Amino acid sequence: MDYREYKSPKQICATCSYLSRYKKQRPSKGSDTTYLASICGRSRSLRHHQNIKPIYAKRKETVERIFADAKEKHGMRWTTLRGLEKLSMQAMLTFAAINLKKMATWTWQGPKMA
């Protein structure tokens, strides 16, 4: 998450109408914000909603398992490559292979009739 801090000269702050609010937060600095803090807060509280809890509980069975398999079975725990570009390519190829394996499994199972 990005962290941004905004500082301004004391001459400008002296005439600011929001000065009292900022002085309560941090008396010696200007205003600081965390980028997308409100959105992240909403997403954290959303997972505790009664309609979302059952879906979020399956996360460990689906999303986190994929990353664990990538680390254990597909060599993502260690690397011999150097550089962001090469590592990005390795990650894309690894997850493409995982997706192909998943699609092959779905194909072998056949269509599910409702």
Backbone bond lengths (Angstrom), bond angles and torsions (degrees), N, CA, C in turn:
res aa  C-N    CA-C-N  psi(-1)  N-CA   C-N-CA  omega(-1)  CA-C   N-CA-C  phi
1 M - - - 1.436 - - 1.525 108.20 -
2 D 1.300 116.68 135.03 1.461 121.33 178.90 1.519 110.54 -71.24
3 Y 1.316 115.92 145.03 1.448 121.95 175.54 1.515 106.69 -124.25
4 R 1.306 115.63 124.89 1.466 119.83 -179.30 1.519 109.25 -122.76
5 E 1.304 115.10 138.21 1.456 120.53 179.08 1.518 108.02 -125.55
6 Y 1.309 114.86 131.14 1.459 120.51 -177.68 1.521 108.61 -113.97
7 K 1.331 116.28 126.17 1.459 121.36 177.08 1.519 108.32 -123.50
8 S 1.308 115.29 146.95 1.461 119.40 177.16 1.528 108.91 -136.31
9 P 1.322 116.82 159.05 1.467 120.27 179.96 1.529 111.66 -63.02
10 K 1.334 116.53 150.37 1.464 121.47 -178.12 1.523 112.30 -62.72
11 Q 1.338 117.65 -28.49 1.462 119.99 -179.57 1.534 110.40 -64.58
12 I 1.314 116.96 -39.30 1.464 120.45 -179.85 1.523 109.89 -72.67
13 C 1.328 117.38 -39.59 1.465 121.37 -178.22 1.529 112.23 -67.24
14 A 1.309 117.37 -26.43 1.466 120.19 -176.93 1.522 112.22 -62.07
15 T 1.328 118.03 -30.47 1.465 120.76 -178.59 1.535 112.95 -102.07
16 C 1.306 118.10 7.49 1.470 121.93 -176.41 1.529 110.82 -74.89
17 S 1.334 116.25 136.90 1.465 120.25 179.72 1.536 111.92 -77.11
18 Y 1.316 117.95 -16.91 1.466 121.79 -179.89 1.526 112.66 -96.16
19 L 1.326 116.58 9.73 1.455 121.52 -174.11 1.527 112.45 -56.69
20 S 1.327 117.67 -41.74 1.468 119.82 -177.16 1.531 111.12 -64.76
21 R 1.315 117.55 -36.36 1.465 120.31 179.97 1.533 110.58 -67.14
22 Y 1.307 117.65 -42.32 1.457 120.57 -179.04 1.522 111.97 -72.25
23 K 1.310 117.01 -32.95 1.459 120.25 179.71 1.525 110.70 -65.60
24 K 1.334 117.35 -30.81 1.464 119.94 177.29 1.528 110.33 -69.69
25 Q 1.314 116.69 -37.83 1.461 120.17 -177.25 1.526 111.53 -70.98
26 R 1.307 116.30 -58.86 1.465 121.86 -178.84 1.519 107.55 -146.69
27 P 1.296 117.19 103.15 1.464 119.31 -173.39 1.523 115.43 -62.78
28 S 1.325 118.91 -29.22 1.460 118.99 -172.90 1.520 113.94 -96.64
29 K 1.317 118.56 -3.61 1.459 119.66 -174.45 1.517 111.05 -127.17
30 G 1.310 115.15 173.23 1.451 121.12 173.73 1.519 109.29 -80.60
31 S 1.305 116.28 -158.97 1.461 118.93 179.81 1.521 109.65 -84.70
32 D 1.307 116.34 146.61 1.451 119.58 174.35 1.527 108.72 -132.36
33 T 1.306 115.86 144.27 1.457 120.40 -178.04 1.511 109.46 -133.42
34 T 1.281 114.76 151.41 1.447 120.80 172.30 1.513 106.21 -102.42
35 Y 1.301 115.56 125.22 1.454 121.88 -176.07 1.523 109.79 -62.02
36 L 1.296 117.08 128.49 1.463 124.74 179.01 1.526 113.52 63.47
37 A 1.327 118.68 27.07 1.463 121.34 -177.79 1.518 111.65 -63.87
38 S 1.311 117.76 -40.09 1.463 119.47 -178.12 1.523 111.23 -67.43
39 I 1.323 116.94 -38.44 1.464 120.52 179.79 1.525 110.18 -67.50
40 C 1.317 117.50 -41.65 1.464 120.51 178.99 1.526 110.65 -65.61
41 G 1.314 116.86 -37.95 1.462 120.38 177.13 1.517 111.80 -63.10
42 R 1.332 116.27 -41.70 1.469 119.94 178.03 1.517 111.35 -65.03
43 S 1.319 117.51 -40.96 1.467 119.71 -178.92 1.524 110.88 -68.10
44 R 1.338 117.49 -34.92 1.462 119.72 176.79 1.517 111.48 -66.64
45 S 1.327 117.34 -40.73 1.463 119.65 179.93 1.524 111.66 -74.60
46 L 1.325 117.57 -26.17 1.460 121.20 -179.06 1.525 111.94 -65.57
47 R 1.322 117.70 -33.66 1.463 119.40 -177.91 1.523 112.63 -67.65
48 H 1.339 118.02 -15.55 1.463 121.52 177.78 1.524 112.34 -92.87
49 H 1.317 118.01 -1.60 1.464 121.99 178.47 1.522 108.98 -68.83
50 Q 1.322 117.63 143.73 1.462 120.49 -172.59 1.522 113.12 -63.77
51 N 1.320 118.98 -28.80 1.464 120.48 178.57 1.525 112.34 -78.28
52 I 1.315 117.08 -24.37 1.462 121.84 -175.44 1.531 112.05 -93.95
53 K 1.331 117.66 -25.13 1.470 120.89 -175.97 1.527 113.79 -52.61
54 P 1.341 119.88 -46.97 1.475 118.37 179.98 1.528 112.99 -63.12
55 I 1.319 116.71 -35.22 1.465 120.63 178.72 1.521 109.71 -68.57
56 Y 1.331 116.46 -44.16 1.458 120.81 -178.25 1.528 111.20 -66.41
57 A 1.344 116.98 -30.52 1.463 120.47 179.20 1.525 111.20 -64.64
58 K 1.319 117.90 -28.74 1.466 121.63 179.28 1.527 112.38 -77.58
59 R 1.317 117.26 -7.29 1.462 121.49 -178.46 1.524 111.35 -57.26
60 K 1.337 115.83 -42.95 1.468 119.06 -178.34 1.520 112.18 -65.86
61 E 1.331 117.03 -24.40 1.462 120.81 179.91 1.524 111.97 -84.86
62 T 1.314 117.59 -20.97 1.463 119.87 -174.43 1.521 111.63 -114.86
63 V 1.306 116.75 -71.85 1.466 121.10 -171.90 1.523 111.84 -65.76
64 E 1.314 117.22 -52.67 1.459 119.74 -175.96 1.524 111.55 -68.53
65 R 1.311 116.95 -29.40 1.465 120.25 178.24 1.525 111.39 -66.50
66 I 1.321 116.95 -36.57 1.463 120.54 179.11 1.526 110.52 -61.00
67 F 1.333 116.56 -43.99 1.455 119.66 179.81 1.531 111.06 -68.59
68 A 1.328 117.45 -36.15 1.464 120.39 177.14 1.524 110.37 -64.69
69 D 1.331 117.33 -43.45 1.466 120.58 177.57 1.522 111.15 -63.57
70 A 1.320 116.64 -39.09 1.466 120.08 178.89 1.525 110.42 -62.04
71 K 1.324 116.52 -38.64 1.457 119.66 179.76 1.520 111.82 -70.97
72 E 1.325 116.55 -44.63 1.460 120.32 -174.01 1.523 113.28 -81.07
73 K 1.324 117.31 -47.00 1.463 121.11 -170.41 1.521 114.30 -96.96
74 H 1.322 117.48 -17.88 1.464 119.85 -173.15 1.528 113.24 -121.98
75 G 1.323 117.14 17.40 1.457 120.52 171.41 1.516 116.35 71.37
76 M 1.323 117.97 27.73 1.465 119.23 179.86 1.530 112.40 -89.31
77 R 1.329 116.91 -2.47 1.460 119.10 179.47 1.529 110.93 -74.67
78 W 1.321 117.41 -39.56 1.460 122.58 178.56 1.517 109.07 -126.78
79 T 1.301 115.80 158.82 1.456 119.37 177.91 1.522 110.05 -139.34
80 T 1.306 114.70 151.72 1.461 120.29 174.53 1.522 109.77 -109.41
81 L 1.319 115.83 1.06 1.460 120.86 -177.97 1.518 110.45 -90.03
82 R 1.330 115.20 157.77 1.459 120.52 176.42 1.509 108.63 -127.63
83 G 1.304 115.60 139.95 1.452 121.02 177.07 1.520 112.12 102.08
84 L 1.315 114.36 144.25 1.459 121.49 -177.40 1.520 111.97 -63.69
85 E 1.315 117.51 -38.86 1.464 120.89 -177.71 1.531 111.15 -64.44
86 K 1.326 116.77 -43.96 1.468 120.04 180.00 1.527 111.28 -68.00
87 L 1.330 116.92 -40.17 1.460 120.08 178.71 1.520 111.31 -66.66
88 S 1.326 117.00 -37.89 1.466 120.30 176.95 1.518 110.80 -63.21
89 M 1.314 116.39 -41.15 1.465 120.28 178.50 1.527 110.63 -64.16
90 Q 1.334 117.20 -41.83 1.461 120.22 178.34 1.527 110.59 -62.44
91 A 1.328 117.24 -43.49 1.467 120.30 179.81 1.522 110.98 -63.65
92 M 1.345 117.55 -42.84 1.468 120.10 179.15 1.518 111.23 -62.48
93 L 1.325 117.37 -44.07 1.464 120.41 179.57 1.527 111.60 -65.82
94 T 1.322 116.59 -39.41 1.464 120.30 179.41 1.518 111.05 -63.01
95 F 1.333 116.65 -48.24 1.463 118.91 -177.82 1.522 111.74 -73.47
96 A 1.329 118.01 -25.99 1.469 119.98 172.53 1.526 109.71 -65.51
97 A 1.331 116.97 -41.41 1.465 120.61 177.71 1.526 110.98 -64.28
98 I 1.326 117.01 -41.21 1.466 120.71 177.98 1.522 110.26 -62.33
99 N 1.334 117.04 -42.77 1.466 120.49 179.00 1.524 111.42 -65.12
100 L 1.335 117.80 -39.49 1.467 120.45 177.21 1.525 111.23 -63.00
101 K 1.320 116.53 -41.48 1.461 119.73 177.59 1.524 110.91 -62.74
102 K 1.332 115.92 -40.29 1.464 120.20 179.64 1.526 110.88 -65.58
103 M 1.332 117.41 -43.00 1.467 120.68 178.74 1.524 111.02 -65.68
104 A 1.327 117.41 -37.10 1.462 120.21 177.67 1.524 110.54 -64.02
105 T 1.314 116.80 -39.72 1.464 120.57 177.68 1.521 110.59 -62.62
106 W 1.324 116.97 -42.39 1.471 120.32 178.75 1.527 110.53 -63.57
107 T 1.321 116.80 -39.66 1.463 120.89 -179.32 1.525 110.71 -65.02
108 W 1.334 117.42 -41.89 1.459 121.04 -178.46 1.525 111.80 -68.12
109 Q 1.322 116.81 -29.97 1.461 119.57 -179.43 1.520 111.71 -72.38
110 G 1.306 117.42 -23.16 1.459 121.29 179.86 1.517 111.39 83.27
111 P 1.340 116.18 169.17 1.464 119.55 -178.44 1.524 111.43 -71.92
112 K 1.314 115.00 144.84 1.463 120.53 177.80 1.523 108.50 -95.78
113 M 1.289 116.07 127.37 1.463 121.25 179.60 1.524 109.03 -91.12
114 A 1.310 116.27 135.97 1.464 120.74 -178.30 1.509 111.37 -82.73
